[in-house]
Structures are given as structure tokens and as C-alpha cells.
Amino acid sequence: MIQGKIINKYNVVELFAGAGGLALGLEQAGFVTKAVLEIDKWACETLKKNRPNWNIIKGDITKISQIGIKKYLKGNEEIDLLSGGYPCQSFSYAGNRLGIDDTRGTLFYDFALILDELKPKIFFAENVKGLVTHDKGKTFQTMIKVFEDVGYDVTYKVLNALNYSVAQKRQRVVIIGIRKDIKEKIGEEFKFPKPHTKKLTLKDVLKNVSKSECATYNEAKKAVLKHVKPGGCWRDLPDDIAREYMKTTYFMGGGRTGIARRLSWDEPGLTVLCSPAQKQTERCHPDELRPFSVRENARIQSFPDDWVFEGPITQQYKQIGNAVPVNLAKEVGLSIVNYLDKLKEKNIWETTI
């Protein structure tokens, strides 16, 4: 047997690329980006700015899935990985006919069509945690059935970005599909990344952050938040102010701890939102009466400081809020690399016996 280091270089095509959090994490895990597809103008500008060498396809997936994505790809090599976080709209399904046509009209349908066209060795999709239980689980089971019908063995797990060197509580369902012939050859189950021992806090990631654009709170909101201590929420407010600020939600059940929330340096961030100054979903800075800045939110999402976001400030916040945390994507990517390496090792062994 010829001895030598196996180079962990696999290729990936990504759909719904956004500002590139998922694609960047996969790049850091060793994947070569063959193409990324994105419809949003400013997200495409961000991708072009940071990775001008990438094959960036600006287009509507609902149209591209019909004509085929292969015409946009350079070369004819097999695709190792298809990745992307398809938006999850609700859709109807008919009885027990859980085929691909039952998802028509949703962006999941287009993801599935391109998966069927490219037939990559593995696919990696991610979505909100609530997808697993939506409509008593029927929505998610429909998706899994479609993936299985296309030819994939599917496994999934809800992962918290906090466990993977991201200073943020952000839970996402990660769906991994392995082409059935590949699964047979390897003969093993896919292993999701193990949680890291250390959990990062805001003080770990928000040191020496460069100045950047920052949204502001109006004076009324500042007057409310000045009563809230770091790590606190609406419960810190004087009762009359709480009643006025919360309106009818004051009388609703539940903790509602996201309302008038000021974060602490000693805790991780909450899920980074697309709009940092929404009413009653505050993510107030620990020391100042303001939201986190663009670069601070990027740090919380584990983007490197040299990753530039294009567009007006509202679009920059939106891109960061919609992104997959880079470090989470990297960890899942490394697990995929480890799995594909088993196939490489097996193929080498088979050719030398």
C-alpha cells in the first residue's frame, strides 16, 4: 500500500448562501467552493467583496432549479457536498403521498430538485429548531421522506452554536444526508461534532472590536433600558414603566425574558437578530444604551474581522442575523470531512489488496 497523507480537499456547492457564514465555515474545514447561489443583491455584493474568486451565481433558485444548476458549474467532477439553509415556509401535503410534488411552491422543493440533479455524496441543510416539531412533526417527516426518495440516508440533530466556540445561544437543526451507495461503502453512521468543553461569553469575543456602524435606540427605549442591569430584563423595571412598555404582554404568562433585555459580559449572546432594535426583543449592550454594532454582531456570529459586509446598515445587520455562525459550520464541516475520509481510505484499501 502506498503511504501518504490524504489531502482533505472536497468540493461544495451552496444554495441560499447569504453573506457566506456557512460557506466560509466549510472553507475553513477544507472544502473548495465550486459555486454559491444567492438572490439577494447585497449578500451577493458581500460574497464578491470577500471571495472574488468564487463562482457566485446571483439568481432565483425557483428558476434555476427548473433549468438545472449544472450549466453554471465549471468542470464536470462529481460534487462532494451540497449545502444550504433553505427558508422554511409552511406547505400542504396530501394524505400519505409524501413525494417531492407535495412540497411544490416552497423553496425546500427547489433545494430537493437541485439535490436530485447533482446527486452529491452528502448534503448538509440547516434550519430553525422549530422545524422539527412544526405541524406535529409532519412537515419535517415530509422533507425527510423526499430526501430518502431522492436517494439519501438522512440523520439530523439540533445543535446549539454555543457548544462550538460561538458566544451565542442559537439552536439550529442540522440535517445530514448521505447518498445511499456511499453509506453502503462506508458502512458507518455519520457522527455529529462533539460539544466543546469551553463555552464562550461576550467578554471572550468582544475585545478590541473595531469601530463600525451601529443602530440606535430612540429616547423612549433608552429611558426604559436605563433601569435594567446587565443580565436583566423587564423584571428590573419599575412596575408602572413595565406596564406601559409591555402593554398587553405584561399580563401574559411565561417568562418573556427577551423583553427589555440587557446582556452581561459574563454570558453568551442571545440569537443575533436581523434587526437589532426591534420592540420587545432587545439585545442591549452591557454598558451602553444601544444595540451591538455591526462588527460586534459579526464577532458574536464568529465571522472574522476581515469579512466585510456590503450595503446600507440595515442590510448589513440582516446579512449577519441570517447567517449560520461560522464556527458552527466549520465544526459540522470537519465531521463531514472525517466521514468522506473514510470513503477515501476504503477506496485506497480496495485498490491495493
C-alpha positions as CSV (number, residue, x, y, z in Angstrom):
1,M,0.0,0.0,0.0
2,I,1.3,3.4,-0.9
3,Q,1.8,5.5,2.2
4,G,1.0,9.2,2.0
5,K,-1.1,11.9,3.5
6,I,-4.7,12.1,2.4
7,I,-5.5,15.6,1.4
8,N,-8.8,16.7,2.9
9,K,-10.0,18.8,-0.1
10,Y,-13.5,18.2,-1.1
11,N,-15.8,20.4,-3.2
12,V,-19.1,22.0,-2.3
13,V,-22.0,23.8,-4.0
14,E,-24.0,26.0,-1.7
15,L,-27.6,27.3,-2.1
16,F,-29.1,30.2,-0.2
17,A,-25.6,31.4,0.5
18,G,-26.5,34.7,2.2
19,A,-23.5,36.6,3.5
20,G,-21.3,33.4,3.5
21,G,-21.3,32.2,7.1
22,L,-21.9,28.6,6.1
23,A,-19.7,28.7,3.1
24,L,-16.8,30.3,5.0
25,G,-17.1,27.7,7.8
26,L,-17.0,24.9,5.2
27,E,-14.0,26.6,3.6
28,Q,-12.2,26.6,6.9
29,A,-13.0,22.9,7.3
30,G,-11.2,22.2,4.0
31,F,-13.9,22.4,1.3
32,V,-13.3,24.0,-2.1
33,T,-16.3,26.2,-3.0
34,K,-17.4,25.3,-6.6
35,A,-20.4,27.7,-6.6
36,V,-22.7,29.6,-4.3
37,L,-26.2,30.6,-5.2
38,E,-27.9,33.7,-3.7
39,I,-30.7,36.0,-4.9
40,D,-30.2,39.0,-2.5
41,K,-28.3,41.9,-4.1
42,W,-26.4,43.0,-1.1
43,A,-25.5,39.5,0.1
44,C,-24.0,38.8,-3.4
45,E,-22.0,42.0,-3.1
46,T,-20.7,40.8,0.2
47,L,-19.7,37.5,-1.3
48,K,-18.0,39.2,-4.2
49,K,-16.1,41.5,-1.9
50,N,-14.7,38.8,0.3
51,R,-14.3,35.9,-2.2
52,P,-13.9,37.4,-5.7
53,N,-12.6,34.0,-6.9
54,W,-15.8,32.2,-6.0
55,N,-18.3,31.3,-8.7
56,I,-21.1,33.4,-7.4
57,I,-24.5,32.8,-9.0
58,K,-26.9,35.7,-8.5
59,G,-30.3,34.2,-9.3
60,D,-33.7,32.9,-8.3
61,I,-33.5,29.3,-7.2
62,T,-37.0,28.7,-8.3
63,K,-36.0,29.3,-11.9
64,I,-32.5,27.7,-11.7
65,S,-33.9,24.5,-10.2
66,Q,-36.1,24.2,-13.3
67,I,-33.4,24.6,-15.9
68,G,-30.7,22.9,-13.9
69,I,-27.7,24.3,-12.0
70,K,-25.0,22.3,-13.8
71,K,-24.9,24.8,-16.6
72,Y,-23.5,27.3,-14.1
73,L,-20.8,25.0,-12.9
74,K,-17.2,24.8,-14.2
75,G,-15.9,21.3,-14.9
76,N,-17.7,18.0,-14.7
77,E,-16.4,16.5,-11.5
78,E,-18.7,14.9,-9.0
79,I,-20.0,17.2,-6.3
80,D,-19.0,16.0,-2.8
81,L,-21.3,18.2,-0.8
82,L,-24.5,20.3,-1.4
83,S,-25.1,22.8,1.5
84,G,-27.6,25.4,2.3
85,G,-30.2,26.6,4.8
86,Y,-33.4,26.7,2.8
87,P,-36.1,29.1,4.2
88,C,-38.9,27.1,5.7
89,Q,-42.3,28.2,4.5
90,S,-45.3,26.2,5.5
91,F,-46.7,23.9,2.8
92,S,-49.5,21.5,2.5
93,Y,-49.2,17.8,1.9
94,A,-51.8,15.3,0.7
95,G,-52.5,12.3,2.8
96,N,-49.7,9.8,2.8
97,R,-48.3,10.8,-0.6
98,L,-45.1,12.3,0.7
99,G,-43.3,12.8,-2.6
100,I,-41.4,15.7,-4.0
101,D,-44.5,17.2,-5.6
102,D,-46.1,17.7,-2.2
103,T,-43.6,20.4,-1.5
104,R,-44.1,22.2,-4.7
105,G,-44.2,26.0,-4.3
106,T,-41.7,26.0,-1.4
107,L,-38.0,26.7,-1.5
108,F,-37.4,23.3,0.0
109,Y,-38.8,21.9,-3.2
110,D,-36.1,23.7,-5.2
111,F,-33.4,22.5,-2.8
112,A,-34.6,18.9,-3.4
113,L,-34.7,19.4,-7.1
114,I,-31.0,20.5,-7.2
115,L,-30.1,17.7,-4.8
116,D,-31.7,15.3,-7.3
117,E,-29.8,16.9,-10.2
118,L,-26.4,17.0,-8.7
119,K,-26.5,13.8,-6.6
120,P,-23.7,14.9,-4.3
121,K,-22.1,12.4,-1.9
122,I,-23.5,14.2,1.1
123,F,-25.9,17.1,1.7
124,F,-25.9,19.5,4.7
125,A,-29.0,21.5,5.3
126,E,-29.8,23.6,8.4
127,N,-32.9,25.3,9.6
128,V,-34.7,26.6,12.7
129,K,-35.1,24.3,15.6
130,G,-38.9,24.6,15.4
131,L,-38.9,22.9,12.0
132,V,-38.6,19.5,13.8
133,T,-41.9,19.9,15.6
134,H,-43.8,22.1,13.1
135,D,-47.3,20.7,12.5
136,K,-46.7,17.9,15.0
137,G,-43.6,16.8,13.0
138,K,-45.4,16.2,9.8
139,T,-43.6,19.0,7.9
140,F,-40.2,17.6,8.8
141,Q,-41.1,14.0,8.2
142,T,-42.3,15.0,4.7
143,M,-38.9,16.6,4.0
144,I,-37.0,13.5,5.2
145,K,-39.2,11.3,3.0
146,V,-38.4,13.4,0.0
147,F,-34.7,13.2,0.7
148,E,-34.9,9.5,1.1
149,D,-36.9,9.2,-2.2
150,V,-34.1,11.1,-3.9
151,G,-31.6,8.5,-2.7
152,Y,-30.2,9.6,0.7
153,D,-30.0,8.2,4.1
154,V,-30.9,11.0,6.5
155,T,-29.9,11.9,10.0
156,Y,-30.4,15.1,12.0
157,K,-29.7,16.7,15.3
158,V,-30.5,20.0,17.0
159,L,-27.1,21.7,17.7
160,N,-26.5,24.8,19.9
161,A,-23.9,27.1,18.4
162,L,-22.8,27.8,22.0
163,N,-21.2,24.4,22.1
164,Y,-18.9,25.1,19.2
165,S,-16.9,28.2,20.0
166,V,-19.7,30.6,19.3
167,A,-20.6,33.1,22.0
168,Q,-24.3,32.8,21.3
169,K,-27.2,30.7,22.3
170,R,-28.5,29.7,18.8
171,Q,-30.2,26.4,18.2
172,R,-30.5,25.0,14.7
173,V,-31.5,21.7,13.3
174,V,-28.7,20.2,11.2
175,I,-29.7,17.7,8.6
176,I,-27.2,15.4,7.0
177,G,-28.0,13.2,4.1
178,I,-25.6,10.6,2.8
179,R,-26.1,9.1,-0.7
180,K,-27.2,5.5,-0.1
181,D,-24.4,3.9,-2.2
182,I,-21.8,6.0,-0.3
183,K,-23.4,4.9,3.1
184,E,-23.1,1.3,2.0
185,K,-19.5,1.6,1.1
186,I,-18.5,3.3,4.3
187,G,-20.8,1.1,6.4
188,E,-20.9,3.6,9.3
189,E,-23.2,6.2,10.7
190,F,-22.4,9.9,10.5
191,K,-21.1,11.4,13.7
192,F,-22.1,14.9,14.6
193,P,-19.4,17.1,16.2
194,K,-18.8,16.7,19.9
195,P,-19.6,19.8,22.0
196,H,-16.6,21.8,23.1
197,T,-15.8,22.0,26.8
198,K,-15.3,25.7,27.0
199,K,-18.4,27.9,26.5
200,L,-17.6,31.4,25.3
201,T,-19.1,34.6,26.8
202,L,-19.4,38.1,25.3
203,K,-16.3,39.2,27.1
204,D,-14.3,36.5,25.3
205,V,-15.2,37.7,21.8
206,L,-15.9,41.4,22.1
207,K,-12.4,42.6,23.0
208,N,-10.9,45.3,20.8
209,V,-13.7,45.3,18.3
210,S,-13.1,47.9,15.6
211,K,-15.5,50.8,15.3
212,S,-18.4,50.3,12.9
213,E,-21.9,51.4,12.1
214,C,-24.4,50.9,14.9
215,A,-28.1,51.1,15.2
216,T,-29.6,53.3,17.9
217,Y,-32.4,53.2,20.3
218,N,-34.9,56.1,20.5
219,E,-35.1,58.2,23.6
220,A,-38.2,56.4,24.9
221,K,-36.4,53.0,24.7
222,K,-33.3,54.4,26.4
223,A,-35.5,55.7,29.2
224,V,-36.8,52.2,29.8
225,L,-33.5,50.3,29.4
226,K,-31.6,52.6,31.8
227,H,-33.4,50.8,34.6
228,V,-32.2,47.3,33.5
229,K,-29.0,45.9,35.0
230,P,-26.6,43.8,32.9
231,G,-28.1,40.3,32.6
232,G,-31.5,41.7,33.5
233,C,-34.8,42.2,31.6
234,W,-38.2,43.8,32.1
235,R,-38.4,42.4,35.7
236,D,-35.9,45.1,36.7
237,L,-38.3,47.8,35.6
238,P,-40.4,49.8,38.0
239,D,-43.9,48.4,37.7
240,D,-45.5,51.4,36.1
241,I,-42.8,51.6,33.4
242,A,-43.1,47.8,32.8
243,R,-46.9,48.0,32.4
244,E,-46.6,51.0,29.9
245,Y,-43.8,49.4,27.9
246,M,-45.1,45.9,27.7
247,K,-48.8,46.8,27.2
248,T,-50.9,43.6,27.0
249,T,-47.9,41.3,27.2
250,Y,-47.5,42.4,30.8
251,F,-50.5,40.2,31.6
252,M,-49.5,37.2,29.6
253,G,-48.0,34.0,31.0
254,G,-44.4,32.9,30.5
255,G,-41.0,34.5,31.4
256,R,-40.7,36.8,28.4
257,T,-37.1,37.4,29.4
258,G,-36.3,38.8,25.9
259,I,-38.2,41.9,26.6
260,A,-36.1,44.9,27.7
261,R,-33.1,42.6,27.8
262,R,-29.7,43.8,28.6
263,L,-26.9,41.3,28.2
264,S,-24.0,40.7,30.5
265,W,-20.3,40.4,29.7
266,D,-20.3,37.1,31.6
267,E,-22.9,35.4,29.5
268,P,-23.2,34.4,25.8
269,G,-25.3,36.4,23.5
270,L,-28.8,35.6,22.6
271,T,-29.7,34.7,19.0
272,V,-28.4,37.5,16.8
273,L,-31.4,39.1,15.0
274,C,-31.7,40.7,11.6
275,S,-33.0,43.9,13.1
276,P,-31.2,44.9,16.3
277,A,-33.7,47.4,17.6
278,Q,-37.0,45.5,17.4
279,K,-39.6,46.3,20.1
280,Q,-39.5,43.8,22.9
281,T,-36.7,41.6,21.5
282,E,-33.9,43.8,22.8
283,R,-30.2,42.8,22.9
284,C,-28.9,45.8,24.7
285,H,-25.2,46.3,25.2
286,P,-24.0,45.5,28.7
287,D,-22.6,49.0,29.4
288,E,-24.2,51.4,26.9
289,L,-27.8,52.2,25.9
290,R,-27.5,50.8,22.4
291,P,-27.7,47.6,20.4
292,F,-24.5,45.8,19.4
293,S,-22.7,47.3,16.4
294,V,-22.3,45.6,13.0
295,R,-18.8,44.4,13.9
296,E,-19.9,43.3,17.4
297,N,-22.7,41.2,15.9
298,A,-20.3,39.8,13.4
299,R,-18.0,38.7,16.2
300,I,-20.9,37.1,18.1
301,Q,-21.6,35.2,14.8
302,S,-17.9,34.2,14.7
303,F,-17.2,36.0,11.5
304,P,-13.5,37.0,11.2
305,D,-12.8,40.7,11.4
306,D,-11.7,40.9,7.7
307,W,-15.1,39.7,6.4
308,V,-16.7,42.8,5.0
309,F,-20.5,43.3,4.8
310,E,-21.8,45.4,1.9
311,G,-24.8,47.6,1.7
312,P,-26.7,50.0,4.0
313,I,-26.5,49.3,7.7
314,T,-30.0,47.7,7.7
315,Q,-28.8,45.2,5.1
316,Q,-25.5,44.5,7.0
317,Y,-27.5,43.7,10.1
318,K,-29.8,41.5,8.1
319,Q,-27.0,39.5,6.5
320,I,-25.3,38.9,9.8
321,G,-28.5,37.9,11.6
322,N,-29.5,35.4,8.8
323,A,-26.0,33.8,8.7
324,V,-25.0,30.4,10.0
325,P,-22.4,31.0,12.7
326,V,-19.0,30.4,11.0
327,N,-17.6,28.2,13.8
328,L,-20.6,26.0,13.9
329,A,-20.5,25.5,10.1
330,K,-16.8,24.7,10.4
331,E,-17.3,22.0,13.1
332,V,-20.1,20.3,11.1
333,G,-17.8,20.6,8.0
334,L,-15.0,18.8,9.8
335,S,-17.3,16.0,10.7
336,I,-18.3,15.7,7.1
337,V,-14.6,15.7,6.1
338,N,-14.0,12.9,8.6
339,Y,-16.8,10.9,7.1
340,L,-15.7,11.4,3.5
341,D,-12.1,10.5,4.5
342,K,-13.4,7.0,5.4
343,L,-14.6,6.5,1.9
344,K,-11.1,7.6,0.6
345,E,-9.4,5.3,2.9
346,K,-11.7,2.4,1.9
347,N,-11.1,3.1,-1.8
348,I,-7.3,3.2,-1.3
349,W,-7.5,-0.1,0.6
350,E,-9.7,-1.7,-2.0
351,T,-7.3,-0.8,-4.9
352,T,-4.3,-2.3,-3.0
353,I,-5.5,-5.7,-1.9
